[in-house]
Amino acid sequence: MIDYTTLIQPFLSRTSGELKERVYLRYKRIHGEPYRDMSFAEFGARTRETFAGFAKLGVQRGDRIALLSESRPEWLMADFAALALGAIIVPMFPTLTAQQVEFIVNNSGAKLLLVSNDLQFGKAKKIVEACPALEAIVIFNDSTTLAKPSTPRIMHFAELSTLGGSAPDFDHEAARATPDDLATIIYTSGTTGNPKGVMLTHHNVLSDLDGAIGMLPHIDEHDVALSFLPLCHAFEHIAMHLFMMMGFTVGLAESVDTVAENMLEIRPTIMTGVPRFYERVYSRLMRARDKLTPAKRRIFDWGLAVGAKNGRGLEGQPVPLAAKLLKPLADKLVLEKIREKTGGRVRYFISGAAALPAEVGRAFASFGMPIIEGFGLTETSPIISVSNYKRLKWGFVGKPMPNIEIRIAEDGEILTRGPHVMKGYYKLPDETREVIDADGWFHTGDIGEFDSAGDLRITDRKKHLLVSSGGKNIAPAPIESLLTQSRYIDQIMLIGDKRQFCTALIVPDFSSLREAGIARGSEKDVVGNSEVRAAINADIEMLQKELASYERVRRFELLHEAFTVENGMMTPTMKVKRKAVEERYRELIESLYQGRSTG
């Protein structure tokens, strides 16, 4: 059981207690430089300076502070300073457009806007005249030129410690926090319409942490984490509070593109991620395997086979004696080399935000780096269930955490009740009542079921279910996950609602196709290549042979452009915006049902 009642208490304990001289953060300012270290004590001191600066700028208890930044120490300083002051952090994805930032800043009524660099400051300058409640903008980068409008006040983060005037006592204000105080308002990205602000209290988050700590394998102050998901992501946000509470050392990855390099530098023991990350790691490994000489490839495959047999033990299955005896040799020749690519110390990974493909989960277990899956939403602080480390079951997301209830509604929707359920949507009482019923059950919008052992399986989002013209219900997510097992498919979106049969839009894995010698030239050249289509079609036919006839992809079209946040095809949490994709490729989709292609 957690002894803390507010999120600022772990900060006080770590920054002034027996661990204060230990390294808390490891970070870089410039790519290529060595990691810099910051102790808990130094982090605490700089957070107190930030707290004083916020107070001198007029931020008071209950005020909102909007935060538009990539992950960096100042992000966390602002978060804990706000918690101590009783202000409410409103984190935003740095990929948001100026228009999206304007909506969140105005909807939350933020008094202060924190931005990281020139790019984010550029967005702030575009919206400042449309945000009357804003009183100050603070830029983390000292090098950013402050092209100041007359109002609001604009300054560098470093100036917070030099402001004149008086500030309240940090410890006194921190002690005023209560479990029911709002800790944050996190705006859901949403696939349609404006985002909604999810109000989470100290108690919401702490109750979720309490349940998670009880279900994760042993963790303590000797653990090291590498953080690469945006800190504004609810999953990573709660993870950082877990790391502070347990006294972890946390390395901040420079970017998603440098994670492989940063893992070797930080050498994490535990790491959080999303399925997309683990899929890419697995794909890169398999591409490297294909480049080996025939002799080395046979050794590699043998090592993986031995690892896979030992990995069965994590699924509660018996491990053959021969596999146990051969494991040390397989480790030395193959598996240790794979683990070394992650720094060589990972005990396990944690995956959330989407379903993890079974093939990928089994592969990591065979490497000796199992992946624990969690399920939840921003509205549930965010974790609802966690898989059992000692009895992994691929395709399932474990049992409810001890302090949480889950039941399945008549229509298959997953409902949950407990202290983890949000206080509500900010300024949206009607929308809150739509998702939290009179008995306190939160309607997740996910469809799922329990197996005989009580483990939960998610089949799809309720609103994403496709209903064929023949009346068959089709859950696209499991089919899409199945088909992305093809080394030649990077992204896929199933089409079939109110249609006679299923089709798909596919973004090929261009690197795999080129390395296999199947394609060359630009992305547009690749998607027009008949040999590429034949290779992808062969994989689809092989992978979907066990599906029901109405679930199978009959036709598909290849896209030369990936679904990304930047082009509006994905949310910041890496979920495909199905309606946006359907609208953009409406004519192409119609052509699939007319038996012709528009290219």
C-alpha positions as CSV (number, residue, x, y, z in Angstrom):
1,M,0.0,0.0,0.0
2,I,1.2,3.5,-0.8
3,D,1.6,5.8,2.2
4,Y,1.3,9.0,0.2
5,T,-1.9,10.9,-0.1
6,T,-0.8,13.6,-2.6
7,L,1.6,13.5,-5.6
8,I,3.9,16.2,-4.1
9,Q,4.8,14.0,-1.1
10,P,7.0,11.6,-3.0
11,F,8.9,14.6,-4.4
12,L,9.5,15.9,-0.9
13,S,10.7,12.5,0.3
14,R,13.1,11.9,-2.6
15,T,14.6,15.4,-2.9
16,S,15.4,15.9,0.8
17,G,15.6,12.3,2.1
18,E,18.3,9.7,2.0
19,L,18.3,9.4,-1.8
20,K,18.8,13.1,-2.4
21,E,22.4,12.9,-3.6
22,R,21.6,10.1,-6.1
23,V,21.1,10.7,-9.8
24,Y,17.5,11.3,-10.6
25,L,17.7,12.6,-14.3
26,R,20.1,12.0,-17.1
27,Y,19.6,14.2,-20.1
28,K,21.2,15.9,-23.1
29,R,21.0,19.4,-24.5
30,I,22.7,18.7,-27.8
31,H,22.8,15.5,-29.8
32,G,26.3,13.9,-29.6
33,E,27.2,15.2,-26.2
34,P,27.5,12.9,-23.2
35,Y,24.5,12.5,-20.9
36,R,24.4,15.1,-18.0
37,D,23.4,14.0,-14.5
38,M,21.0,15.8,-12.1
39,S,20.6,14.6,-8.5
40,F,17.3,14.5,-6.7
41,A,18.6,17.4,-4.5
42,E,19.5,19.6,-7.5
43,F,16.2,18.8,-9.2
44,G,14.4,19.7,-5.9
45,A,16.2,23.0,-5.6
46,R,15.5,24.0,-9.2
47,T,11.8,23.0,-8.8
48,R,11.6,25.2,-5.8
49,E,13.0,28.1,-7.8
50,T,10.3,27.4,-10.5
51,F,7.6,27.3,-7.8
52,A,8.7,30.8,-6.6
53,G,8.8,32.1,-10.1
54,F,5.3,30.9,-10.9
55,A,4.0,32.5,-7.7
56,K,5.7,35.8,-8.5
57,L,4.0,35.8,-11.9
58,G,0.7,35.7,-10.1
59,V,-0.1,31.9,-10.4
60,Q,-2.4,30.9,-7.6
61,R,-4.0,27.7,-6.3
62,G,-6.4,26.4,-8.9
63,D,-4.9,28.3,-11.8
64,R,-4.1,26.4,-15.0
65,I,-0.6,26.2,-16.5
66,A,-0.4,25.0,-20.1
67,L,2.7,23.1,-21.1
68,L,3.8,22.7,-24.8
69,S,7.2,21.0,-24.8
70,E,9.2,17.9,-25.6
71,S,10.4,15.8,-22.7
72,R,13.1,17.7,-20.7
73,P,14.0,18.4,-17.0
74,E,12.1,21.7,-17.1
75,W,8.9,19.9,-18.0
76,L,9.1,17.9,-14.8
77,M,10.2,20.9,-12.7
78,A,7.1,22.8,-13.9
79,D,4.9,19.8,-13.1
80,F,6.1,19.4,-9.5
81,A,6.2,23.2,-8.9
82,A,2.6,23.4,-10.0
83,L,1.6,20.5,-7.7
84,A,3.2,22.3,-4.8
85,L,1.6,25.6,-5.6
86,G,-1.8,24.0,-6.1
87,A,-1.9,25.0,-9.8
88,I,-3.1,22.5,-12.5
89,I,-0.8,21.4,-15.3
90,V,-2.4,21.2,-18.7
91,P,0.1,19.2,-20.8
92,M,0.0,19.3,-24.6
93,F,1.7,17.2,-27.3
94,P,4.4,19.2,-29.1
95,T,3.1,18.0,-32.4
96,L,-0.2,20.0,-32.0
97,T,-0.9,22.8,-34.5
98,A,-1.2,26.4,-33.4
99,Q,-5.0,26.1,-33.8
100,Q,-5.2,23.0,-31.5
101,V,-3.0,24.8,-28.9
102,E,-5.2,27.8,-29.0
103,F,-8.3,25.7,-28.3
104,I,-6.7,24.0,-25.3
105,V,-5.3,27.2,-23.9
106,N,-8.6,29.0,-24.1
107,N,-10.8,26.0,-23.0
108,S,-8.6,25.4,-19.9
109,G,-8.4,29.2,-19.2
110,A,-4.6,28.8,-18.8
111,K,-2.9,31.8,-17.1
112,L,0.6,30.7,-18.0
113,L,1.9,29.0,-21.2
114,L,5.3,27.2,-21.1
115,V,6.9,26.4,-24.4
116,S,10.2,24.6,-25.2
117,N,11.9,26.2,-28.2
118,D,11.6,28.4,-31.3
119,L,9.1,26.1,-33.0
120,Q,6.7,26.0,-30.0
121,F,7.2,29.7,-29.3
122,G,6.2,30.3,-33.0
123,K,2.9,28.7,-32.3
124,A,2.4,30.7,-29.1
125,K,3.0,34.0,-31.0
126,K,0.3,33.0,-33.5
127,I,-2.4,32.5,-30.9
128,V,-1.5,35.0,-28.2
129,E,-4.0,37.6,-29.3
130,A,-6.8,35.1,-29.3
131,C,-6.0,33.9,-25.8
132,P,-7.2,36.8,-23.4
133,A,-6.7,34.8,-20.2
134,L,-2.9,34.3,-20.9
135,E,-0.8,36.5,-18.6
136,A,2.7,35.2,-19.4
137,I,4.6,32.9,-21.7
138,V,7.8,31.2,-20.6
139,I,10.3,29.7,-23.0
140,F,12.6,26.9,-21.8
141,N,15.4,27.5,-24.4
142,D,17.6,30.4,-23.4
143,S,18.7,30.8,-27.0
144,T,15.2,31.6,-28.2
145,T,14.9,35.3,-29.3
146,L,12.0,36.9,-27.5
147,A,10.1,38.8,-30.2
148,K,7.8,40.3,-27.7
149,P,4.3,41.4,-28.3
150,S,3.2,44.1,-25.8
151,T,1.1,41.5,-23.8
152,P,1.3,39.0,-22.3
153,R,4.6,39.0,-20.5
154,I,7.2,36.9,-22.2
155,M,10.4,35.6,-20.6
156,H,13.0,32.8,-20.5
157,F,12.7,30.0,-18.0
158,A,16.0,31.0,-16.4
159,E,14.5,34.4,-15.5
160,L,12.0,32.7,-13.1
161,S,14.8,32.5,-10.4
162,T,15.6,36.2,-10.8
163,L,12.1,37.7,-10.4
164,G,11.7,40.2,-7.7
165,G,8.9,40.1,-5.1
166,S,7.9,37.6,-2.4
167,A,6.7,34.0,-2.8
168,P,4.9,31.7,-0.4
169,D,6.8,29.0,1.4
170,F,7.1,25.8,-0.7
171,D,6.7,23.3,2.1
172,H,3.7,25.2,3.6
173,E,1.9,25.3,0.2
174,A,2.8,21.7,-0.6
175,A,1.2,20.6,2.7
176,R,-2.1,22.3,1.7
177,A,-2.6,19.8,-1.1
178,T,-5.5,17.3,-0.6
179,P,-6.2,14.0,-2.3
180,D,-9.2,15.5,-4.0
181,D,-7.3,18.4,-5.6
182,L,-7.0,18.4,-9.3
183,A,-3.4,17.4,-10.3
184,T,-3.8,17.7,-14.1
185,I,-6.2,18.3,-17.0
186,I,-5.1,16.1,-19.9
187,Y,-6.8,16.7,-23.2
188,T,-7.7,13.6,-25.1
189,S,-6.5,13.7,-28.6
190,G,-9.7,12.3,-30.1
191,T,-10.2,11.0,-33.6
192,T,-13.1,13.4,-34.2
193,G,-14.1,16.8,-32.9
194,N,-12.4,19.0,-30.3
195,P,-10.4,17.3,-27.5
196,K,-12.0,17.0,-24.0
197,G,-10.1,17.9,-20.9
198,V,-9.8,14.9,-18.5
199,M,-9.7,16.0,-14.9
200,L,-7.5,13.8,-12.7
201,T,-7.0,14.3,-9.0
202,H,-4.1,13.3,-6.8
203,H,-6.2,10.4,-5.5
204,N,-7.0,9.2,-9.0
205,V,-3.4,8.9,-9.9
206,L,-2.1,7.6,-6.6
207,S,-4.8,4.9,-6.5
208,D,-3.7,3.8,-9.9
209,L,-0.1,3.8,-8.9
210,D,-1.0,1.7,-5.8
211,G,-2.6,-0.9,-7.9
212,A,0.2,-1.0,-10.5
213,I,3.0,-1.3,-7.9
214,G,1.2,-4.3,-6.5
215,M,1.1,-6.1,-9.8
216,L,4.5,-5.3,-11.3
217,P,7.6,-7.4,-10.4
218,H,9.9,-6.0,-7.7
219,I,11.1,-2.4,-8.4
220,D,13.2,-0.2,-6.2
221,E,15.6,2.7,-6.1
222,H,18.3,0.6,-7.9
223,D,16.2,0.5,-11.1
224,V,17.0,2.7,-14.2
225,A,14.4,3.7,-16.7
226,L,14.7,5.3,-20.2
227,S,11.8,7.6,-21.0
228,F,11.0,8.3,-24.7
229,L,7.2,8.6,-24.8
230,P,6.1,12.2,-24.6
231,L,5.6,13.3,-20.9
232,C,2.2,14.7,-21.9
233,H,1.1,11.1,-22.7
234,A,-1.0,9.9,-19.8
235,F,0.9,6.6,-19.7
236,E,4.3,8.2,-19.5
237,H,3.0,10.9,-17.1
238,I,2.0,8.3,-14.5
239,A,5.2,6.4,-15.1
240,M,7.3,9.4,-14.2
241,H,5.3,9.7,-10.9
242,L,6.0,6.0,-10.3
243,F,9.7,6.5,-11.0
244,M,9.9,9.5,-8.6
245,M,8.0,7.5,-5.9
246,M,10.3,4.5,-6.2
247,G,13.6,6.5,-6.5
248,F,14.5,5.5,-10.0
249,T,17.2,7.1,-12.1
250,V,15.5,8.2,-15.3
251,G,17.2,8.9,-18.6
252,L,15.4,11.1,-21.1
253,A,15.7,9.9,-24.6
254,E,16.7,12.7,-27.1
255,S,13.9,11.7,-29.5
256,V,12.1,8.7,-30.9
257,D,14.8,8.4,-33.6
258,T,17.6,8.0,-31.1
259,V,16.1,5.5,-28.7
260,A,18.3,2.6,-29.9
261,E,21.4,4.7,-29.3
262,N,20.1,6.1,-26.0
263,M,19.4,2.6,-24.6
264,L,23.0,1.7,-25.0
265,E,24.0,4.9,-23.1
266,I,21.4,4.7,-20.3
267,R,21.3,0.8,-20.0
268,P,17.8,0.7,-18.5
269,T,16.5,-2.1,-16.4
270,I,12.8,-1.2,-17.0
271,M,11.3,0.7,-19.9
272,T,7.8,1.8,-20.9
273,G,6.7,1.9,-24.6
274,V,3.8,1.4,-27.0
275,P,3.4,-1.6,-29.3
276,R,4.6,0.3,-32.3
277,F,8.0,0.7,-30.7
278,Y,8.3,-3.0,-30.0
279,E,7.1,-3.9,-33.5
280,R,9.8,-1.7,-35.0
281,V,12.5,-3.2,-32.8
282,Y,11.4,-6.7,-33.8
283,S,11.3,-5.8,-37.5
284,R,14.8,-4.3,-37.4
285,L,16.1,-7.4,-35.8
286,M,14.5,-9.7,-38.4
287,R,15.9,-7.5,-41.2
288,A,19.4,-7.8,-39.6
289,R,18.9,-11.6,-39.4
290,D,18.2,-11.8,-43.1
291,K,21.5,-10.2,-43.9
292,L,23.5,-12.9,-42.0
293,T,25.4,-15.5,-43.9
294,P,23.6,-18.9,-44.2
295,A,25.7,-20.4,-41.4
296,K,25.2,-17.5,-39.0
297,R,21.5,-17.4,-39.8
298,R,21.2,-21.1,-38.8
299,I,22.8,-20.3,-35.5
300,F,20.6,-17.3,-35.0
301,D,17.4,-19.2,-35.7
302,W,18.6,-22.1,-33.4
303,G,19.2,-19.6,-30.6
304,L,15.7,-18.0,-31.1
305,A,14.1,-21.5,-31.1
306,V,15.8,-22.4,-27.8
307,G,14.8,-19.0,-26.4
308,A,11.2,-19.5,-27.5
309,K,11.0,-22.9,-25.8
310,N,12.2,-21.4,-22.6
311,G,9.9,-18.5,-23.0
312,R,7.0,-20.9,-22.8
313,G,7.6,-21.0,-19.0
314,L,6.4,-17.4,-18.8
315,E,3.1,-18.6,-20.4
316,G,2.7,-21.3,-17.7
317,Q,3.7,-24.0,-20.1
318,P,6.3,-26.8,-19.4
319,V,9.8,-26.1,-20.7
320,P,11.5,-29.1,-22.3
321,L,14.6,-30.3,-20.4
322,A,16.8,-30.1,-23.5
323,A,15.8,-26.4,-23.9
324,K,16.7,-25.7,-20.3
325,L,20.1,-27.3,-20.8
326,L,20.8,-25.5,-24.1
327,K,19.8,-22.1,-22.8
328,P,23.2,-21.0,-21.5
329,L,24.8,-21.8,-24.9
330,A,21.9,-20.1,-26.8
331,D,22.3,-17.0,-24.5
332,K,26.0,-16.8,-25.2
333,L,25.8,-17.3,-29.0
334,V,22.6,-15.3,-29.8
335,L,20.3,-14.1,-27.0
336,E,22.8,-12.1,-25.0
337,K,23.8,-10.2,-28.2
338,I,20.2,-9.2,-28.7
339,R,19.8,-8.1,-25.1
340,E,23.0,-6.1,-25.4
341,K,21.3,-3.9,-28.1
342,T,19.0,-2.6,-25.3
343,G,21.9,-2.0,-22.9
344,G,22.0,-5.5,-21.6
345,R,20.2,-4.9,-18.3
346,V,16.4,-4.9,-19.2
347,R,14.5,-7.1,-16.8
348,Y,11.2,-6.4,-18.6
349,F,9.3,-3.8,-20.7
350,I,5.9,-2.4,-20.1
351,S,3.5,-1.8,-23.0
352,G,0.4,0.3,-23.1
353,A,-1.9,2.5,-25.3
354,A,-2.8,-0.3,-27.8
355,A,-2.8,-4.1,-28.3
356,L,0.6,-5.8,-28.5
357,P,0.8,-8.4,-31.4
358,A,1.2,-11.9,-30.0
359,E,4.2,-12.6,-32.3
360,V,6.1,-9.6,-31.0
361,G,5.3,-10.5,-27.3
362,R,6.5,-14.1,-27.8
363,A,9.7,-12.9,-29.5
364,F,10.7,-10.6,-26.7
365,A,10.0,-13.3,-24.1
366,S,12.3,-15.6,-26.1
367,F,15.0,-12.9,-26.0
368,G,14.7,-12.9,-22.2
369,M,13.1,-9.5,-22.1
370,P,9.4,-10.1,-21.5
371,I,6.8,-7.4,-22.1
372,I,4.1,-6.8,-19.5
373,E,0.9,-5.4,-21.0
374,G,-1.5,-2.9,-19.4
375,F,-4.9,-1.6,-20.5
376,G,-6.5,1.7,-19.8
377,L,-7.5,5.2,-20.9
378,T,-6.6,8.7,-19.9
379,E,-10.0,8.9,-18.2
380,T,-8.9,6.0,-15.9
381,S,-5.7,7.5,-14.7
382,P,-4.8,5.6,-17.0
383,I,-4.3,1.9,-16.0
384,I,-7.2,-0.6,-15.5
385,S,-5.6,-4.0,-15.8
386,V,-2.1,-5.5,-16.0
387,S,-0.9,-8.8,-17.3
388,N,0.7,-11.3,-14.9
389,Y,4.5,-11.4,-15.3
390,K,4.7,-15.0,-14.3
391,R,1.9,-16.2,-16.6
392,L,1.8,-14.1,-19.7
393,K,-1.1,-14.7,-22.0
394,W,-0.7,-13.1,-25.4
395,G,-3.7,-11.3,-26.8
396,F,-4.9,-10.6,-23.2
397,V,-4.3,-7.6,-20.9
398,G,-4.4,-9.4,-17.6
399,K,-6.8,-9.1,-14.7
400,P,-8.2,-5.9,-13.1
401,M,-5.9,-4.2,-10.6
402,P,-6.9,-5.1,-7.0
403,N,-8.7,-1.8,-6.3
404,I,-10.6,-1.7,-9.6
405,E,-13.9,-3.3,-10.8
406,I,-14.5,-4.3,-14.4
407,R,-17.6,-5.8,-16.0
408,I,-18.8,-6.4,-19.5
409,A,-22.0,-4.8,-20.6
410,E,-24.6,-6.6,-22.6
411,D,-23.3,-5.1,-25.9
412,G,-19.8,-6.2,-25.0
413,E,-18.5,-2.8,-23.9
414,I,-16.0,-2.8,-21.0
415,L,-17.1,-0.8,-18.0
416,T,-14.9,0.0,-15.0
417,R,-15.5,1.5,-11.6
418,G,-13.2,2.6,-8.8
419,P,-11.0,5.4,-7.5
420,H,-9.1,5.6,-10.8
421,V,-12.1,7.0,-12.7
422,M,-11.6,10.6,-13.6
423,K,-13.4,13.4,-11.8
424,G,-15.0,14.3,-15.2
425,Y,-14.4,16.3,-18.4
426,Y,-13.5,19.9,-17.8
427,K,-16.5,22.2,-18.3
428,L,-18.5,19.3,-20.0
429,P,-21.0,17.9,-17.5
430,D,-23.3,16.5,-20.1
431,E,-20.4,14.6,-21.8
432,T,-19.3,13.4,-18.4
433,R,-22.7,11.9,-17.7
434,E,-22.6,10.1,-21.0
435,V,-19.6,8.1,-20.0
436,I,-20.0,7.8,-16.2
437,D,-23.4,6.4,-15.3
438,A,-25.4,6.9,-12.1
439,D,-23.8,3.9,-10.5
440,G,-20.3,5.2,-11.1
441,W,-19.4,2.9,-14.0
442,F,-17.2,4.5,-16.6
443,H,-18.0,3.3,-20.2
444,T,-14.6,2.8,-21.9
445,G,-15.8,2.5,-25.5
446,D,-13.8,-0.7,-25.8
447,I,-15.3,-4.0,-26.6
448,G,-13.9,-7.0,-24.8
449,E,-14.4,-10.3,-22.9
450,F,-13.1,-12.3,-20.0
451,D,-11.8,-15.9,-20.5
452,S,-12.4,-18.7,-18.0
453,A,-9.4,-17.6,-15.9
454,G,-10.6,-14.0,-15.6
455,D,-8.2,-12.4,-18.0
456,L,-9.4,-9.6,-20.1
457,R,-9.2,-9.5,-23.9
458,I,-9.8,-6.3,-25.9
459,T,-11.4,-6.9,-29.3
460,D,-11.8,-3.4,-30.6
461,R,-13.2,0.1,-30.0
462,K,-17.0,0.1,-29.9
463,K,-17.2,2.9,-32.4
464,H,-14.7,1.2,-34.8
465,L,-16.7,-2.0,-35.2
466,L,-17.6,-2.6,-38.8
467,V,-21.0,-4.0,-39.8
468,S,-21.0,-5.6,-43.2
469,S,-23.9,-5.2,-45.5
470,G,-24.8,-8.8,-44.6
471,G,-25.0,-7.8,-40.9
472,K,-21.8,-9.4,-39.7
473,N,-19.9,-7.5,-36.9
474,I,-16.2,-7.2,-37.8
475,A,-13.6,-5.9,-35.3
476,P,-10.8,-4.3,-37.4
477,A,-8.0,-4.0,-34.8
478,P,-7.3,-7.8,-34.4
479,I,-7.3,-8.3,-38.2
480,E,-5.0,-5.3,-38.7
481,S,-2.7,-6.6,-36.0
482,L,-2.6,-10.0,-37.6
483,L,-1.8,-8.7,-41.1
484,T,1.0,-6.4,-39.8
485,Q,2.9,-9.6,-39.0
486,S,3.9,-9.4,-42.6
487,R,7.4,-8.0,-42.9
488,Y,6.2,-6.0,-45.9
489,I,3.3,-4.2,-44.2
490,D,4.1,-1.2,-42.1
491,Q,0.6,0.2,-41.5
492,I,-2.9,-1.0,-42.5
493,M,-6.5,0.2,-42.1
494,L,-9.4,-2.1,-42.7
495,I,-12.5,-0.9,-44.6
496,G,-15.8,-2.7,-44.7
497,D,-18.6,-0.8,-42.8
498,K,-21.9,-1.3,-44.7
499,R,-19.9,-3.0,-47.5
500,Q,-20.2,-6.5,-49.0
501,F,-16.6,-7.4,-48.2
502,C,-13.5,-6.1,-46.5
503,T,-10.8,-4.1,-48.3
504,A,-7.7,-2.4,-46.9
505,L,-5.4,0.6,-47.3
506,I,-1.8,-0.5,-46.8
507,V,1.4,1.5,-46.2
508,P,4.2,-0.9,-47.2
509,D,7.4,-1.3,-45.2
510,F,9.6,0.2,-47.8
511,S,12.8,-0.7,-46.1
512,S,12.0,-4.4,-45.9
513,L,10.9,-4.5,-49.6
514,R,14.1,-2.8,-50.7
515,E,16.3,-5.0,-48.5
516,A,14.5,-8.1,-49.9
517,G,15.4,-6.9,-53.4
518,I,11.7,-6.8,-54.4
519,A,11.5,-3.1,-55.0
520,R,13.6,0.0,-55.7
521,G,13.1,3.6,-56.5
522,S,10.9,6.1,-54.8
523,E,7.9,5.3,-52.6
524,K,5.6,6.1,-55.5
525,D,7.6,3.7,-57.7
526,V,7.3,0.9,-55.0
527,V,3.5,1.1,-54.6
528,G,3.1,0.8,-58.3
529,N,5.3,-2.3,-58.6
530,S,3.4,-5.5,-59.4
531,E,6.0,-7.6,-57.7
532,V,5.5,-5.7,-54.5
533,R,1.7,-6.2,-54.7
534,A,2.2,-9.9,-55.3
535,A,4.5,-10.3,-52.3
536,I,2.1,-8.4,-50.0
537,N,-0.9,-10.3,-51.3
538,A,0.9,-13.6,-50.7
539,D,1.5,-12.7,-47.1
540,I,-2.1,-11.5,-46.6
541,E,-3.5,-14.8,-48.0
542,M,-1.2,-16.8,-45.7
543,L,-2.0,-14.8,-42.6
544,Q,-5.7,-14.5,-43.0
545,K,-6.5,-18.1,-43.9
546,E,-7.9,-18.9,-40.4
547,L,-10.3,-15.8,-40.5
548,A,-13.9,-16.1,-41.3
549,S,-14.7,-15.4,-44.9
550,Y,-16.4,-12.1,-44.1
551,E,-13.3,-10.9,-42.2
552,R,-10.8,-11.5,-45.0
553,V,-9.4,-8.7,-47.1
554,R,-10.5,-9.2,-50.7
555,R,-8.8,-6.2,-52.2
556,F,-6.3,-3.6,-51.1
557,E,-4.5,-0.5,-52.3
558,L,-1.0,0.6,-51.4
559,L,-0.2,4.1,-50.2
560,H,3.1,5.9,-50.7
561,E,2.6,8.1,-47.7
562,A,2.4,6.8,-44.1
563,F,-0.3,7.7,-41.6
564,T,1.4,10.3,-39.4
565,V,0.5,13.0,-36.8
566,E,1.9,15.7,-39.1
567,N,-0.4,14.8,-42.0
568,G,-3.5,14.5,-39.8
569,M,-3.9,10.8,-40.2
570,M,-3.0,9.9,-36.7
571,T,-3.6,11.3,-33.2
572,P,-0.7,12.3,-31.0
573,T,-1.1,9.0,-29.2
574,M,-0.4,7.2,-32.4
575,K,-4.0,6.0,-33.2
576,V,-5.2,6.1,-36.8
577,K,-7.9,8.7,-37.4
578,R,-10.1,6.4,-39.4
579,K,-12.6,9.0,-40.4
580,A,-9.8,11.4,-41.6
581,V,-8.2,8.5,-43.6
582,E,-11.6,7.5,-45.1
583,E,-12.3,11.1,-46.1
584,R,-8.8,11.7,-47.7
585,Y,-8.9,8.5,-49.7
586,R,-12.7,8.4,-50.4
587,E,-12.3,8.0,-54.1
588,L,-9.6,5.4,-53.8
589,I,-11.8,3.4,-51.4
590,E,-14.7,3.6,-53.7
591,S,-12.5,2.3,-56.6
592,L,-11.8,-0.8,-54.5
593,Y,-15.5,-1.7,-54.5
594,Q,-15.8,-1.0,-58.2
595,G,-13.1,-3.3,-59.2
596,R,-10.7,-0.7,-60.5
597,S,-7.9,1.5,-59.1
598,T,-7.5,5.3,-59.3
599,G,-3.8,4.9,-58.4
